[in-house]
Amino acid sequence: MSAARSAPTITVVGLGPGAPSHLPEPSRRALLGAERAILRTGLHPSAPGLGALDTFDRLYEEADDFDQLYQRIVDELVAEAMSGRRVVYGVPGSPMVAEATVALLRADTRVTIEILPAPSFLDLAWVALDVDPVASGVQLLDAARCEVEVAGRTGPFLVAQCWSRAVLSRLKLALGAGEEGPRSAVILHHLGLPDEVVVEVPLARLDQALEPDHLTSVFVAGADAPVSAEMARLDELVRTLRERCPWDREQTHGSLARHLVEETYEVLDAISEIEAPPGSESAALAAEHLEEELGDLLFQVFFHSRLASEEGWFTVGDVARGVHDKLVGRHPHVFGDVEAATAGAVMANWEAIKSVEKGRASVTDGIPAALPALLLAAKLERKARSLGIPEPSAEDRRRRLADLLEALGAAPSEEALGDVLYELAAWAATAGLDAEEALRKRSTAERAEIVAFERGRTGTP
């Protein structure tokens, strides 16, 4: 019985953190003396001094994402090793620091791995930053997953592989740029090379300070208000769907509009269950339904924000920051020294601030014309009251409504009907009632009566 054939060996060597002088001599000898030597990338500064070695740079343009890229590199290395040649694989920095292909190779049972160590960019970074990573508890993160890895942590961080402005933009947003207080980051670029840059910049300008590449990292001493883990995971999911799902890739703001409307109405249905009389549905089930529908609506917000970010307009972080700052500015009675003892005073302040912000000539500017008619009437009535336009007395309203009903009966027309409906909606708004919801509930009751009648006629239980 023949002995089992042993798995072929791949030798992985590190090229050091950048400068050719940092390339370890054992790595140089292993690559130059190899039967088959391959570099992950020829863009490393030490690569030109090693001669015309093959690289995997061609795969970077062919792969759809990094996970696919790394697996293709591993599969080609394994195929080379299984052909009978002794393979030496060179990677930037240290094979054991932030090298996804090496992690995949170590887990691959088709081959055995021999590693020749080398200094990593970390050794240069600690010196440049004057930081003891153990004493300060620095966390090493991968920029490719910054939204997920930053979420819920407060730092300090050293974020590796910040190879593009887009990556730096994502990192900036993940760290919550724009929060109050001094916020900055240190960019580490081409450490150990003649054009080395170590510069502290405001976090809001992280993606504007220089042109990054694969030898760019970022150090952040602390993150005051990281994005919550679940929000970061949802943003990452939407990004993945846009990249990998054919349906999601085809969507536009316009094509998603009907879904946004539908999800909004489903949230309203769920709210009606929460506020329904006891016994119509258990509170737990109603709350669970509302949670689900709010999630669907939130997904629409993230989806539209993702489309906008792809165009370079804004991100979901900008959306959150914008509404946060707007609400703070419109609540001077909470965050400032303005007095507003009643809800009416709050609304008056709100309209005045909004008018200045938007540069509007009228409080009616910006009211969507496509609002359901009863909602539109109620909103206009509230605007009138916020300006101090006198509200008719209850007696005046009853008299006006009686006159309008009489006119409608005498000469039915859309105009006469509109007068009656508007007067009812206006009265409801000032009385604190929701005409839209009231009509919806009455229509729901009518639906139940129709269904009951149909069942009675057919004998259906």
C-alpha positions as CSV (number, residue, x, y, z in Angstrom):
1,M,0.0,0.0,0.0
2,S,1.6,3.3,-1.1
3,A,2.0,6.2,1.3
4,A,-0.5,9.1,1.0
5,R,1.0,11.9,-1.1
6,S,1.8,15.0,1.1
7,A,0.4,18.4,0.3
8,P,2.7,20.7,-1.7
9,T,4.2,23.6,0.1
10,I,3.9,27.3,-0.7
11,T,6.4,29.6,0.9
12,V,5.0,33.0,1.7
13,V,7.4,35.9,2.2
14,G,6.9,39.5,3.3
15,L,8.3,42.4,1.2
16,G,8.5,44.7,4.2
17,P,6.6,48.0,4.8
18,G,7.7,49.9,1.7
19,A,11.3,51.1,1.0
20,P,13.5,48.5,-0.7
21,S,15.9,48.9,2.2
22,H,13.2,47.2,4.4
23,L,13.0,44.1,2.3
24,P,14.4,41.2,4.4
25,E,17.3,39.4,2.9
26,P,15.7,35.9,3.4
27,S,12.7,37.1,1.4
28,R,14.9,38.5,-1.4
29,R,16.8,35.2,-1.6
30,A,13.7,33.1,-1.5
31,L,12.0,35.0,-4.4
32,L,15.1,35.2,-6.6
33,G,15.9,31.6,-6.1
34,A,12.4,30.2,-6.5
35,E,11.3,27.9,-9.2
36,R,8.1,29.9,-9.4
37,A,7.9,33.3,-7.7
38,I,4.8,35.4,-7.8
39,L,4.0,38.8,-6.1
40,R,0.5,39.8,-5.0
41,T,1.2,43.2,-6.6
42,G,4.0,44.7,-8.5
43,L,3.1,48.2,-7.1
44,H,5.2,47.6,-4.0
45,P,8.3,49.8,-4.0
46,S,10.6,46.8,-3.5
47,A,9.1,44.9,-6.5
48,P,11.2,46.7,-9.3
49,G,14.5,45.5,-7.6
50,L,13.4,41.9,-7.8
51,G,13.4,41.7,-11.6
52,A,10.5,40.7,-13.9
53,L,8.5,38.6,-11.5
54,D,4.9,37.6,-12.2
55,T,2.2,39.4,-10.3
56,F,-1.6,39.1,-9.7
57,D,-2.2,42.7,-10.7
58,R,-4.3,41.6,-13.7
59,L,-6.8,40.0,-11.4
60,Y,-7.6,43.3,-9.7
61,E,-9.2,44.6,-12.9
62,E,-11.1,41.3,-13.6
63,A,-12.7,40.6,-10.2
64,D,-16.0,42.0,-9.1
65,D,-15.1,42.3,-5.4
66,F,-12.2,41.7,-3.1
67,D,-13.5,38.4,-1.8
68,Q,-13.6,37.0,-5.3
69,L,-10.2,38.5,-6.0
70,Y,-8.5,36.9,-3.0
71,Q,-10.0,33.5,-3.7
72,R,-8.8,33.6,-7.3
73,I,-5.3,34.4,-6.1
74,V,-5.4,31.5,-3.7
75,D,-6.7,29.1,-6.4
76,E,-4.0,30.0,-8.9
77,L,-1.3,29.6,-6.2
78,V,-2.6,26.2,-5.2
79,A,-2.8,25.1,-8.9
80,E,0.8,26.2,-9.4
81,A,1.9,24.3,-6.3
82,M,0.0,21.2,-7.3
83,S,1.7,21.2,-10.7
84,G,4.9,20.1,-8.9
85,R,6.8,23.4,-8.7
86,R,7.9,25.0,-5.5
87,V,6.0,28.3,-5.2
88,V,7.2,31.4,-3.4
89,Y,4.5,34.0,-2.9
90,G,5.5,37.6,-2.0
91,V,3.1,40.0,-0.2
92,P,3.5,43.6,1.0
93,G,4.6,44.1,4.6
94,S,4.3,41.2,6.9
95,P,2.5,38.0,5.7
96,M,0.7,37.9,9.1
97,V,-0.7,41.5,9.1
98,A,-3.9,42.3,7.2
99,E,-3.2,39.8,4.4
100,A,-6.5,38.1,3.4
101,T,-4.8,35.9,0.8
102,V,-2.5,34.5,3.4
103,A,-5.3,33.8,5.8
104,L,-7.1,31.9,3.0
105,L,-4.0,29.9,2.1
106,R,-3.4,28.9,5.8
107,A,-7.0,27.5,5.9
108,D,-6.7,25.7,2.6
109,T,-6.1,21.9,3.2
110,R,-4.8,21.4,-0.3
111,V,-1.4,22.9,0.5
112,T,0.9,23.5,3.5
113,I,2.3,26.9,4.2
114,E,5.8,28.1,5.2
115,I,6.0,31.7,6.2
116,L,9.1,33.9,6.2
117,P,8.4,36.9,8.5
118,A,9.0,40.5,7.6
119,P,8.5,43.9,9.2
120,S,5.0,45.4,8.6
121,F,3.9,49.0,8.1
122,L,2.9,48.9,11.8
123,D,6.5,49.1,12.9
124,L,6.9,52.4,11.0
125,A,3.5,53.6,12.1
126,W,4.1,53.4,15.8
127,V,7.4,55.4,15.4
128,A,5.7,58.0,13.2
129,L,2.8,58.4,15.7
130,D,5.0,58.1,18.8
131,V,2.5,55.6,20.1
132,D,3.0,52.4,22.1
133,P,0.2,50.2,20.7
134,V,0.0,48.0,23.8
135,A,-0.2,50.8,26.3
136,S,-2.7,52.8,24.3
137,G,-4.8,49.8,23.1
138,V,-4.8,50.7,19.5
139,Q,-7.3,48.7,17.4
140,L,-6.1,47.6,13.9
141,L,-9.0,47.8,11.4
142,D,-9.4,47.1,7.7
143,A,-10.7,50.0,5.6
144,A,-12.6,47.7,3.3
145,R,-14.9,46.9,6.3
146,C,-14.7,50.2,8.1
147,E,-18.4,50.8,8.5
148,V,-18.9,47.5,10.3
149,E,-15.6,47.4,12.2
150,V,-15.8,51.0,13.5
151,A,-19.4,50.7,14.7
152,G,-19.8,50.6,18.4
153,R,-16.1,51.2,19.2
154,T,-14.5,54.4,20.5
155,G,-10.9,53.9,19.4
156,P,-8.0,54.6,19.1
157,F,-7.9,53.1,15.6
158,L,-5.3,52.4,13.0
159,V,-7.1,51.8,9.7
160,A,-5.0,50.0,7.1
161,Q,-5.4,49.8,3.3
162,C,-7.0,53.2,2.7
163,W,-6.2,52.9,-0.9
164,S,-8.7,55.4,-2.5
165,R,-10.6,58.6,-1.8
166,A,-13.9,56.6,-1.8
167,V,-12.5,54.4,1.0
168,L,-11.5,57.5,3.0
169,S,-15.0,59.0,2.5
170,R,-16.6,55.8,3.8
171,L,-14.2,55.8,6.8
172,K,-14.9,59.5,7.5
173,L,-18.7,58.8,7.6
174,A,-18.3,55.7,9.6
175,L,-16.4,57.7,12.3
176,G,-19.2,60.3,12.4
177,A,-17.4,63.3,10.9
178,G,-19.3,66.5,11.6
179,E,-20.1,65.8,15.3
180,E,-19.4,68.7,17.7
181,G,-16.0,69.0,19.3
182,P,-12.4,68.7,17.9
183,R,-12.1,65.8,15.6
184,S,-9.1,64.9,13.5
185,A,-7.2,62.0,12.0
186,V,-3.5,61.4,11.1
187,I,-2.9,60.3,7.6
188,L,0.2,58.0,7.2
189,H,1.2,57.9,3.6
190,H,4.3,56.1,2.0
191,L,6.0,55.5,5.4
192,G,9.7,55.0,5.0
193,L,9.8,56.3,1.5
194,P,11.3,59.6,0.3
195,D,7.8,61.1,-0.2
196,E,6.6,60.0,3.3
197,V,3.6,62.1,4.6
198,V,2.4,62.1,8.2
199,V,-0.2,64.8,8.6
200,E,-3.0,65.5,11.0
201,V,-6.2,66.8,9.3
202,P,-9.7,67.6,10.4
203,L,-11.8,64.4,10.1
204,A,-14.2,66.2,7.8
205,R,-11.4,66.7,5.3
206,L,-10.0,63.2,5.5
207,D,-10.8,62.4,1.9
208,Q,-9.5,65.7,0.5
209,A,-6.0,66.0,2.0
210,L,-4.0,63.9,-0.5
211,E,-4.3,61.2,-3.2
212,P,-4.2,57.9,-1.3
213,D,-3.0,54.5,-2.5
214,H,-2.2,51.0,-1.1
215,L,0.5,52.5,1.2
216,T,-2.0,54.9,3.0
217,S,-3.3,54.3,6.5
218,V,-5.2,56.5,8.9
219,F,-4.9,56.8,12.7
220,V,-7.8,58.2,14.8
221,A,-7.2,58.8,18.4
222,G,-10.9,58.5,19.3
223,A,-14.4,58.4,17.9
224,D,-16.9,60.3,20.1
225,A,-20.1,59.0,18.5
226,P,-19.6,55.9,16.3
227,V,-22.5,54.8,14.1
228,S,-24.5,52.0,15.7
229,A,-23.5,48.5,14.7
230,E,-26.9,47.7,13.3
231,M,-27.1,50.8,11.1
232,A,-23.6,50.2,9.8
233,R,-24.6,46.6,9.0
234,L,-27.7,47.8,7.1
235,D,-25.7,50.3,5.1
236,E,-23.1,47.6,4.2
237,L,-25.9,45.3,3.2
238,V,-27.4,47.9,0.8
239,R,-24.0,48.4,-0.7
240,T,-23.6,44.7,-1.3
241,L,-27.0,44.4,-2.8
242,R,-26.2,47.2,-5.2
243,E,-23.0,45.4,-6.3
244,R,-24.3,41.8,-6.5
245,C,-28.1,41.8,-7.1
246,P,-29.3,42.4,-10.7
247,W,-32.6,43.8,-9.5
248,D,-31.1,46.2,-7.0
249,R,-28.5,47.4,-9.6
250,E,-31.2,48.5,-11.9
251,Q,-33.1,50.7,-9.4
252,T,-33.2,54.5,-9.6
253,H,-34.8,57.1,-7.3
254,G,-37.8,57.1,-9.6
255,S,-38.3,53.4,-9.8
256,L,-38.2,53.2,-6.0
257,A,-40.7,55.9,-5.5
258,R,-43.8,53.6,-5.5
259,H,-42.1,51.3,-3.0
260,L,-41.5,54.3,-0.7
261,V,-45.2,55.2,-0.8
262,E,-46.3,51.6,-0.3
263,E,-43.9,51.1,2.7
264,T,-45.2,54.4,4.2
265,Y,-48.8,53.2,4.0
266,E,-47.9,49.9,5.5
267,V,-46.3,51.7,8.5
268,L,-49.6,53.6,8.9
269,D,-51.5,50.3,8.9
270,A,-49.2,49.0,11.5
271,I,-49.7,52.1,13.6
272,S,-53.5,51.7,13.4
273,E,-53.1,48.2,14.9
274,I,-51.1,49.6,17.8
275,E,-53.8,52.2,18.5
276,A,-56.7,49.8,17.9
277,P,-59.1,49.0,20.7
278,P,-57.9,46.2,23.1
279,G,-58.7,42.8,21.8
280,S,-58.4,43.5,18.1
281,E,-54.9,42.1,18.2
282,S,-52.4,41.4,20.9
283,A,-50.1,44.3,21.7
284,A,-47.0,42.1,21.2
285,L,-48.0,41.1,17.7
286,A,-49.0,44.7,16.8
287,A,-45.6,46.0,18.0
288,E,-43.8,43.3,16.1
289,H,-45.7,44.3,12.9
290,L,-44.8,48.0,13.4
291,E,-41.1,47.1,14.0
292,E,-41.1,45.1,10.7
293,E,-42.7,47.8,8.7
294,L,-40.5,50.6,10.1
295,G,-37.5,48.4,9.1
296,D,-38.9,48.2,5.5
297,L,-39.3,52.0,5.5
298,L,-35.8,52.5,6.9
299,F,-34.4,50.3,4.1
300,Q,-35.9,52.7,1.6
301,V,-34.1,55.6,3.2
302,F,-30.8,53.7,3.1
303,F,-31.4,52.6,-0.5
304,H,-32.0,56.2,-1.7
305,S,-29.0,57.4,0.3
306,R,-26.8,54.7,-1.4
307,L,-28.0,55.8,-4.9
308,A,-27.1,59.3,-3.9
309,S,-23.7,58.4,-2.6
310,E,-22.9,56.6,-5.8
311,E,-23.4,59.9,-7.6
312,G,-21.3,61.7,-5.1
313,W,-24.2,63.7,-3.7
314,F,-24.6,62.6,-0.1
315,T,-24.6,59.5,2.1
316,V,-26.9,58.2,4.8
317,G,-24.5,59.7,7.3
318,D,-25.1,63.1,5.7
319,V,-28.9,62.5,5.9
320,A,-28.7,61.7,9.6
321,R,-26.4,64.6,10.4
322,G,-28.6,67.0,8.4
323,V,-31.8,66.1,10.1
324,H,-30.0,66.1,13.5
325,D,-28.7,69.6,13.0
326,K,-32.0,70.9,11.5
327,L,-33.9,69.6,14.5
328,V,-31.5,71.2,17.0
329,G,-31.8,74.5,15.2
330,R,-35.6,74.4,15.1
331,H,-35.8,73.7,18.9
332,P,-34.2,76.8,20.4
333,H,-36.6,76.4,23.4
334,V,-34.7,73.1,24.1
335,F,-31.2,73.8,23.0
336,G,-31.2,77.6,23.3
337,D,-32.6,80.4,25.4
338,V,-35.9,80.9,23.6
339,E,-39.1,80.6,25.6
340,A,-41.9,78.4,24.3
341,A,-44.3,77.2,27.0
342,T,-47.1,75.9,24.7
343,A,-47.3,73.7,21.6
344,G,-48.6,76.7,19.7
345,A,-45.6,78.8,20.6
346,V,-43.3,75.9,19.5
347,M,-45.1,75.7,16.1
348,A,-44.9,79.5,15.7
349,N,-41.1,79.5,16.3
350,W,-40.7,76.5,14.0
351,E,-42.4,78.3,11.1
352,A,-40.4,81.4,11.6
353,I,-37.1,79.5,11.7
354,K,-38.1,77.4,8.7
355,S,-39.0,80.5,6.7
356,V,-35.6,82.0,7.3
357,E,-33.8,78.8,6.6
358,K,-35.6,78.1,3.3
359,G,-35.8,81.7,2.2
360,R,-39.5,81.2,1.6
361,A,-42.0,84.0,0.9
362,S,-44.9,82.1,2.3
363,V,-45.4,79.4,5.0
364,T,-47.3,77.5,2.3
365,D,-44.1,77.1,0.2
366,G,-42.8,73.5,0.3
367,I,-46.2,71.9,1.1
368,P,-46.5,69.0,-1.3
369,A,-49.3,69.5,-3.7
370,A,-49.7,65.7,-4.0
371,L,-50.7,65.3,-0.3
372,P,-54.1,63.6,0.2
373,A,-56.7,66.3,0.0
374,L,-57.8,66.1,3.6
375,L,-54.2,66.1,4.9
376,L,-53.5,69.1,2.6
377,A,-56.5,71.0,4.0
378,A,-55.5,70.2,7.6
379,K,-51.9,71.3,7.0
380,L,-53.0,74.6,5.5
381,E,-55.3,75.3,8.4
382,R,-52.4,74.7,10.9
383,K,-50.3,77.1,8.8
384,A,-53.0,79.7,9.1
385,R,-53.2,79.3,12.9
386,S,-49.3,79.4,13.2
387,L,-49.4,82.9,11.6
388,G,-52.0,84.2,14.0
389,I,-54.9,84.3,11.6
390,P,-57.9,84.3,13.9
391,E,-59.8,81.0,14.2
392,P,-63.5,81.2,13.7
393,S,-65.7,80.6,16.7
394,A,-67.5,77.3,17.1
395,E,-70.8,79.1,16.3
396,D,-69.4,80.7,13.2
397,R,-68.1,77.3,12.0
398,R,-71.6,75.7,12.5
399,R,-73.3,78.5,10.7
400,R,-70.8,78.5,7.8
401,L,-71.1,74.7,7.5
402,A,-74.9,74.8,7.5
403,D,-74.8,77.4,4.7
404,L,-72.3,75.4,2.7
405,L,-74.4,72.2,3.0
406,E,-77.5,74.1,1.9
407,A,-75.7,75.5,-1.1
408,L,-74.4,72.0,-2.0
409,G,-78.0,70.6,-1.8
410,A,-79.4,73.3,-3.9
411,A,-76.7,73.1,-6.7
412,P,-74.4,70.1,-6.3
413,S,-70.9,70.8,-7.8
414,E,-67.3,69.9,-7.1
415,E,-66.7,73.5,-5.9
416,A,-69.5,73.3,-3.4
417,L,-68.5,69.9,-2.2
418,G,-64.9,71.1,-1.9
419,D,-66.1,74.0,0.3
420,V,-67.9,71.6,2.6
421,L,-65.0,69.1,2.9
422,Y,-62.5,71.9,3.5
423,E,-64.6,73.4,6.2
424,L,-64.8,70.0,7.9
425,A,-61.1,69.3,7.6
426,A,-60.2,72.8,8.9
427,W,-62.5,72.4,11.9
428,A,-61.0,69.0,12.6
429,A,-57.5,70.4,12.5
430,T,-58.2,73.2,15.0
431,A,-60.1,70.7,17.2
432,G,-57.1,68.4,17.3
433,L,-58.8,65.7,15.2
434,D,-57.3,63.9,12.2
435,A,-59.9,64.1,9.3
436,E,-57.9,61.7,7.2
437,E,-57.7,59.1,9.9
438,A,-61.3,59.6,10.9
439,L,-62.5,59.0,7.3
440,R,-60.1,56.0,7.1
441,K,-61.5,54.4,10.2
442,R,-65.1,55.1,9.0
443,S,-64.2,53.5,5.7
444,T,-62.7,50.5,7.5
445,A,-65.9,50.1,9.4
446,E,-67.9,50.2,6.2
447,R,-65.6,47.5,4.7
448,A,-66.4,45.3,7.7
449,E,-70.1,45.9,7.3
450,I,-69.9,44.9,3.6
451,V,-68.0,41.8,4.4
452,A,-70.5,40.9,7.1
453,F,-73.4,41.4,4.7
454,E,-71.7,39.2,2.0
455,R,-71.1,36.4,4.5
456,G,-74.7,36.6,5.8
457,R,-76.1,36.4,2.2
458,T,-73.9,33.4,1.3
459,G,-73.9,31.7,4.6
460,T,-70.1,31.9,4.8
461,P,-69.0,31.7,8.4
